[in-house]
Amino acid sequence: QGVILADIGGGTTEIAVFVEGSIFHTTVIPVGGYHLTHDLVAGLRGPFSHVEELKLQYGSCMPSQIDAEEIVEMETFGGQRTKEVSRRRIAEILQARIEEILEMIYIDVKRAGFDDMVAAGLVFTGGTAQLPGLIELSEMVLRMPVRKGMPNGMQGLSDSLNSPAYATSVGLLHWAAAEEKPDNGNGNGNGIGKLDLKMPGVNLGGFAGAARKWIKTLIPK
């Protein structure tokens, strides 16, 4: 069975389709967390930095879960005064953009011919994966299992790194560490063999080697 990985970054959402441990498809959608904040700036008419804080503290993409009477204060442009905004309004703005991202993910996977091969559903990573309501909304829209990807398999992680925001980075470190560690104690490490990183139809060329070397520099000797 296959699974979709969607890593929502600041300006883009990177998508990978894994089928039986191999990457079969990748793409980049030009929409990310920055666009969520930009939508709030336009909809609420407030400064970007303060609106970003509102998103992190009060954000949700499920308006139905927010009390219609709940009000939060926000700064106006210039910072000389504040105004009241409905928290449900914040959720409505975020919901619209998240639904757009979900639609783009679905269209891309379907166009690539993998929509019938992702029975394991969708896994979100990246900071936006922590947005309240994201999992519920995604399951409603896509009608498939959805969950947040969390770092695992690495000992000694700080609590601050135990978050979907760092899942991809920690996964890359885990990959490099597994490659360095011999499976049987004799010879070169081949732990990476547990995950086939070949991408059918995609020639990684020297990029994969360069990326591997860079990742290795992050591993303590």
N, C-alpha and C positions, 0 to 999 in steps of 0.2 A: 504494500500500500504506500501511497505517497502523502506528502505534506507540503504546505506552502509556508515559507518563512518570509515575513514582512518586517523589515527593520526600518522603523520610522525615524529618520534623522531630522536635522533642522530644516534643510531645504529640499530634501528628496526622500523617497521611500524606496528602499532596495528590496527587490523580490527575488526569491530563489525557490524553485520547485525541486524537491528531493523525492526520488522514487527508488525504493529498496536501497537506500544509502548512497545513491549517486545523484549528483546535481545534473538535472536534465534541462533546466531552463533558468535564465536570469534576466532581469531587466531592471530599469530604474524609472520610477515615476517622479516627475518634477514637482511633487507636492510633499510637504512635511510639516513639522511642528511650527516652523516660522509662519506658515500660511494661516494656521489656526490663530496665532497671536495677531497677525495682520488683520484677519477678519474681525476680531474683537476690537481692534483699534478703530476700524471703519464703522463698526456697528454701535460701539459705545462712546466713540469720540473721546478717547483718552490717550495719554502718552504711552508709547510702546513699552517702556520699562515697567511702568506701573501695571499696565494691562497684562503683561507677562506674569507678574506676581499674582494678579487676580486669577489667571488661568490655572496656575499651580495650586493656589490655596482654595479656590471655590469652583474650579472647573468640573464639568461633567458633560457627557454627551447623551444623557438620558433625561430630558426635561420632565418626563412623567414621574421621575423619582425625586424631584425637587419641589418643596413647598412653594406654592404660588405667591405666598406672602413674604417669603424670605428676601430681605433686602441687604445689600452690602454697599459700603461707601467706596468711592473711587476718586482719584485725583482728576482734575481737568487739565487741559493744556495750560502750561504756565505754572501750575502747582499752587496757585493763589487761593483756590477754594476746592471744595469737594462736592460731589453730588451722589445721589442714591441711584442704584441700578438694581433691577430684579435679577436674582441669581438664576432664575429659570430662563431669563433672556440670554444670559451667558451660555447656558446649556443649549439653547436653541441654535445659537450661532455656531457653536462647536459641533453640534449634531450634523448640521448641513455640510460642513467641510469633511467630517469623518465619513459620512455617507458617500461623498464624492470619491474619497480615497478608496473605500471599499468597492465601489462600482468600477473604478479603474483597475483594481487588483483582479476582480472577477473577469472583466473584459480581456485583460492581458492573458490570464491563465487559460481562458476558454479559447482565445485566438491561437494560442500556442498548442492547443489540442490536449491539455492535461486536466481539464475540468472533471473528467470521469476517473482520474487516477489519484485523487487526493482525498482518500477516505479518512485519513487522519486529521484532515481539516487545516486550520490556519494557526500559526504561532507568531505572536507579535514580540518584537524586541525593540529596544530604543526607549528614550525617555517618555515619549507619548504613549507607550504601552501601559503606563501607570495611570492614564486618564480614567477616572471613575466612569463606569458605564460602557467603556469600550468593548469589553467582552460580550456583554448582554446585547448591545446594539449590533455588533458584528454577527452574532449567531442569528439574530432576527433577520438581518438583511441577506446574509449569505446562505443561511440554512445549512450550516455545517458546524462541527465542533471547533471552538476557538479557545485559545488559552494564551497566557503570558509565558514567554521563555525566561527562565531564571538560570543564573550561573550555577553549575554543579560540577562535581568531580575534581575540584581544586581545594586542597587543604589550606587553612590559614587565611581565608579571605576576610577582609575587613567587612563589617556589617554594611558600611557605606557602599561596598561594591556588590552586595547581594541584592541586585536590582535588575529588572529588564533593561535598564539603560546601559548596563555593562555586559549583558549576556553575550553579545557578539565578540567583544574584546576578550573577555575571559575565555570564550570558546576557542579563539585563535591561539591564545596562550596555551590552553590545554592541548590543542592539536600539535603545536610545536614541541611541547614537553613530551607528548606521547611518541613523537617521531624520534626524539633523542634517547628514549628509554628502550633498551633491548627487551624483547618479549621473553627470551629464554636465558638472558644473562651472557650470551655468547654472540659476539659480532655486533653489527650496527642495529640501531633501533628500527623497528618496523611497526610500532604501535599504530602509526597512521594507516596501516593496512586495514584497520577495522572500519574505516570510512573511505570509500572509493571517491576520490576527488576528481576523477576524470569527468569531463563535461562533453558528452556526445555532441559532435558538430561544432565544438568550440576549441580553438587552439590557443592555449594559454601562453605558449612560447616561453620566453625568458621571464615573463612577469611572475609566474608562480615561483620560480627559483629565487627571484629577487625578493618577493614577499616573504618566502620561507626564511631567507637569511636575515631579513629585517626583524621578523618575529623572534628568531632565535636570540637576537641581541637583547631582548627584553627578559629572557630567562636567566635567573641567577645561576652562576656556575657552582 
